[in-house]
Amino acid sequence: MMDTAIVLFTRDLRLADNPALTAAVSAARHVVPLFVHDPAIAAGPVRGAFLAGCLADLRAGLRARGAGLVERRGDPVTEVLRLAGELRAGHGTGGGSGAGGAGRGSGAGTIGVSCAADVSAFAQARQRRLAAACAAAGLHLRLFDQLTVVPPGELVPAGGDSYKIFTPYWRRWQAVVRPGTTQAPDRVTLPPGVRPTDGPEGSGGERAAHARLAAWRDSWESYADGHDDLAGDRTSRLSAHLHFGTLSPRALLDGPEAFVRQVCWRDFYHQVLHAFPRLTARPFKNVVEDWVDDPESYAAWCAGMTGVPLVDAGMRQLAAEGFMHNRARMVVASFLTKHLRIDWRLGAAHFMAHLADADVANNYGNWQWTAGTGNDTRPYRRFNPVRQGYQHDPRGDYVRRHVPELADLAGPVVHEPWKLPRSRTKGYPRPIIEL
Ligand SMILES: Cc1cc2nc3c(=O)[nH]c(=O)nc-3n(C[C@H](O)[C@H](O)[C@H](O)COP(=O)(O)OP(=O)(O)OC[C@H]3O[C@@H](n4cnc5c(N)ncnc54)[C@H](O)[C@@H]3O)c2cc1C
């Protein structure tokens, strides 16, 4: 048996169905749950607050199991190696039980590191550095595929490195047999003398994710009919939990098919990013890009002041809530790239800065899909924001909720306020382009 396993949490901030943690608990006498606050990852205020809630709950859960969370600040690879060095030197291993034995092969003193495998260019580079550093230091590293339902790279089409079209991926994905989810470990035992970091406890994170899921299960049968209803807000709102891993995506597989299909889209984009980590910077398809430089229109789009009500409602929902309905995300992204002809990279960057669920795979995958440079089989499609408004917000309630200048207008005319005298639209701008 290994003496000590360091479990490096990244965006798998849960105790249940966390194979990296479960394996560490069964393979090692002592376990050090570690989270490293990495200053290289700029989480804006919304994501920062969400992350703080996740960590508060993780601390509480680990304390309840006899351990706690060790937290460091800096580069995760450096901090893992530093911690391993401290454990070897016997700092915090009390009685010298862990000191001196590491590197001698097996038995007391061996130290392992467990961590979730991830797919972005940043995460892949971090993993490579971690693997090299662990090999050099004689630490046994194990990476676990636990961020998605099916590991990225497991399903590969004949003659390719990844699926580029969703439907064939979905068919293969549905046929994969998945093991059930696992429970949180009952106990996590720190090495003698190791003190977890002080920090507030709270009930965000994993507990909030399970509460949200339990509440939403009651209505998920209406997902197929209701998920595009902008005002009804009838989607799960689990995306930030899935991003930070406070909920295992495998806990969602008993949902209705239309919903599970969306969970599969998440896997799909993760396998795209795994195979093509430059997705954040380069067009996925071999296309010539021709974007216009128009800072004024971009600023109007960011501020929700384009004069196109559904676009502005979406952008203002993002600013107010750190969330935007999927249908609105498609409409605002299409408007930026296909109407204004502004580079998808600018739109994606704005989303990354403001979404609580900002996720490299899902964000860049969807932006490229909408811009026509990615995985859409109909790359020239363009969403008409007025028609989308009449279709998915037929009473205009979504627009009224997010655009106060139009709140007093009755009915769906909110989607075309330019048909009304200016006096009735309270300073709301006229559209910045002809629709
Ligand atoms: C331009 C654009 C940018 C986007 N950026 C992000 C992002 O940064 N992070 C993010 O998680 N999602 C992103 N999405 C996908 C989708 O809009 C959100 O996942 C969804 O709106 C979150 O709400 P929900 O949890 O209520 O979703 P639900 O409809 O309840 O779906 C359940 C889960 O399935 C996954 N999912 C749903 N739709 C998609 C999709 N189109 N692609 C991939 N996964 C999906 C999400 O994890 C979601 O939580 C983006 C979509 C577009 C069009």
The ligand as a Tripos MOL2 file, in Angstrom:
@<TRIPOS>MOLECULE
LIG
   53    58     1     0     0
SMALL
NO_CHARGES

@<TRIPOS>ATOM
      1 C1        -22.1590   31.0510  -28.1710 C.3       1 LIG1
      2 C2        -22.3560   30.0320  -27.0850 C.ar      1 LIG1
      3 C3        -21.4710   29.9860  -26.0060 C.ar      1 LIG1
      4 C4        -21.6250   29.0190  -25.0070 C.ar      1 LIG1
      5 N1        -20.7390   29.0000  -23.9530 N.ar      1 LIG1
      6 C5        -20.8560   28.0400  -22.9960 C.ar      1 LIG1
      7 C6        -19.9430   27.9850  -21.9110 C.ar      1 LIG1
      8 O1        -18.9890   28.7750  -21.7960 O.2       1 LIG1
      9 N2        -20.1330   27.0160  -20.9620 N.ar      1 LIG1
     10 C7        -21.1560   26.1100  -21.0430 C.ar      1 LIG1
     11 O2        -21.2680   25.2630  -20.1600 O.2       1 LIG1
     12 N3        -22.0130   26.1430  -22.0670 N.ar      1 LIG1
     13 C8        -21.9090   27.0680  -23.0420 C.ar      1 LIG1
     14 N4        -22.8110   27.0970  -24.0660 N.ar      1 LIG1
     15 C9        -23.8010   26.0070  -24.1910 C.3       1 LIG1
     16 C10       -25.1550   26.2520  -23.5280 C.3       1 LIG1
     17 O3        -25.6620   27.4930  -23.9130 O.3       1 LIG1
     18 C11       -25.0990   26.1790  -22.0030 C.3       1 LIG1
     19 O4        -24.4480   24.9930  -21.5890 O.3       1 LIG1
     20 C12       -26.5140   26.1760  -21.4110 C.3       1 LIG1
     21 O5        -27.2150   27.3170  -21.8240 O.3       1 LIG1
     22 C13       -26.4220   26.1460  -19.8940 C.3       1 LIG1
     23 O6        -27.6930   26.1600  -19.3340 O.3       1 LIG1
     24 P1        -28.3080   24.8830  -18.6180 P.3       1 LIG1
     25 O7        -27.3230   24.2950  -17.6750 O.co2     1 LIG1
     26 O8        -29.6220   25.2910  -18.0760 O.co2     1 LIG1
     27 O9        -28.4570   23.9080  -19.8680 O.3       1 LIG1
     28 P2        -29.3880   22.6300  -20.1120 P.3       1 LIG1
     29 O10       -30.1810   22.9290  -21.3320 O.co2     1 LIG1
     30 O11       -30.1120   22.2370  -18.9000 O.co2     1 LIG1
     31 O12       -28.3400   21.5040  -20.5310 O.3       1 LIG1
     32 C14       -27.7190   20.6380  -19.5970 C.3       1 LIG1
     33 C15       -26.2280   20.6720  -19.7500 C.3       1 LIG1
     34 O13       -25.8420   20.2300  -21.0440 O.3       1 LIG1
     35 C16       -24.7000   20.9600  -21.4960 C.3       1 LIG1
     36 N5        -25.0530   21.7080  -22.7180 N.ar      1 LIG1
     37 C17       -26.2500   22.2210  -23.0350 C.ar      1 LIG1
     38 N6        -26.1910   22.8070  -24.2530 N.ar      1 LIG1
     39 C18       -24.9250   22.6580  -24.6810 C.ar      1 LIG1
     40 C19       -24.2280   23.0460  -25.8650 C.ar      1 LIG1
     41 N7        -24.8250   23.7080  -26.8690 N.pl3     1 LIG1
     42 N8        -22.9130   22.7500  -25.9570 N.ar      1 LIG1
     43 C20       -22.2800   22.0810  -24.9800 C.ar      1 LIG1
     44 N9        -22.8800   21.6880  -23.8480 N.ar      1 LIG1
     45 C21       -24.1920   21.9680  -23.7150 C.ar      1 LIG1
     46 C22       -24.3510   21.9370  -20.3940 C.3       1 LIG1
     47 O14       -23.3300   21.3720  -19.5900 O.3       1 LIG1
     48 C23       -25.6550   22.0730  -19.6290 C.3       1 LIG1
     49 O15       -25.4960   22.4430  -18.2910 O.3       1 LIG1
     50 C24       -22.6860   28.0700  -25.0810 C.ar      1 LIG1
     51 C25       -23.5850   28.1480  -26.1530 C.ar      1 LIG1
     52 C26       -23.4270   29.1090  -27.1370 C.ar      1 LIG1
     53 C27       -24.3940   29.1550  -28.2840 C.3       1 LIG1
@<TRIPOS>BOND
     1     1     2 1
     2     2     3 ar
     3     2    52 ar
     4     3     4 ar
     5     4     5 ar
     6     4    50 ar
     7     5     6 ar
     8     6     7 ar
     9     6    13 1
    10     7     8 2
    11     7     9 ar
    12     9    10 ar
    13    10    11 2
    14    10    12 ar
    15    12    13 ar
    16    13    14 ar
    17    14    15 1
    18    14    50 ar
    19    15    16 1
    20    16    17 1
    21    16    18 1
    22    18    19 1
    23    18    20 1
    24    20    21 1
    25    20    22 1
    26    22    23 1
    27    23    24 1
    28    24    25 2
    29    24    26 1
    30    24    27 1
    31    27    28 1
    32    28    29 2
    33    28    30 1
    34    28    31 1
    35    31    32 1
    36    32    33 1
    37    33    34 1
    38    33    48 1
    39    34    35 1
    40    35    36 1
    41    35    46 1
    42    36    37 ar
    43    36    45 ar
    44    37    38 ar
    45    38    39 ar
    46    39    40 ar
    47    39    45 ar
    48    40    41 1
    49    40    42 ar
    50    42    43 ar
    51    43    44 ar
    52    44    45 ar
    53    46    47 1
    54    46    48 1
    55    48    49 1
    56    50    51 ar
    57    51    52 ar
    58    52    53 1
@<TRIPOS>SUBSTRUCTURE
     1 LIG1         1 GROUP 0 **** ****
